[in-house]
């Protein structure tokens, strides 16, 4: 017996796969064990900025004259 997959069946299976991935990702994101990792990742955009308590680096200029 040969089983033919119709377009509706393929779309339905795709929907199920995406739904399972969504539920898995949601559970992973809202897992309380991951709070320290996400707290650290939340500050990554500010990692390259100088800290307020450290003195600013002196500006260096280059001369184009020889």
N, C-alpha and C positions, 0 to 999 in steps of 0.2 A: 504494500500500500504506500503510495507516494503522497506526501503532504505538501500541498501548494500554499505558499504564503502570499496572501493578498496584500495590497498596499495598505489597507486598513489595519491588518495584523502587524505589519512592520512598523507603522506609525504608533500603534498601541504599545508595542514592545519598547520602542524608543521613548515613549512617554514614561513608561514604568522605570526604565534605566535612569532617566533624568530625575524622576521623583526620588528614587532610592539615593542617588548621588546628592540631591538637595537635602534630604533628611540626614544623611551621614555627615555632610558638611555642617549643617546646623548643629548637630550634636557635638561635633568636634569644636566648633567655635564657642559654644556656650558651656563647655566643660570647665568646671571650676579649677581643675588642676593646671590649666593653661593660663590662668590670670597673671602669674609673674612673667611669663614669656611675652604676653601681649602688652603688659605694662612697660616692659623694656622696648618692645617694638614701637610702641606709641611715641616714644621719645626720639626715635631714629632721625626724623627730619631736622632735629635741633642738634645733632651730634657734632656737626662741623662748625658750629658757632662757638666763639670764644666764651668762656665762663665769665660771669660778671666780677668774680673775685680775683681773676688773673689780670695782670697788666696787659694792655694791648701791645701787639707786636709793632716794632718801629717800621715805618714805611720806608722802603728802599727805592731809590730812583736810579735809573741808569742814564748816563750821558751818551748822547749820540755823537759827540765830538771825539775826534781822535787826537 
